[in-house]
Amino acid sequence: MHMHGNKTHREKRKKK
């Protein structure tokens, strides 16, 4: 499921 509001596991690992 693509949730823009909640950060995905992939985004969580990738810290900006």
C-alpha positions as CSV (number, residue, x, y, z in Angstrom):
1,M,0.0,0.0,0.0
2,H,1.3,3.4,-0.9
3,M,0.8,5.9,1.9
4,H,2.0,9.4,1.3
5,G,1.1,10.5,4.7
6,N,2.9,7.7,6.5
7,K,6.6,7.1,5.8
8,T,7.2,3.7,4.2
9,H,9.9,1.3,5.6
10,R,12.0,2.4,2.6
11,E,11.7,6.1,3.4
12,K,12.3,5.4,7.1
13,R,15.6,3.8,6.4
14,K,16.6,6.6,4.1
15,K,17.1,9.7,6.3
16,K,17.2,12.9,4.4
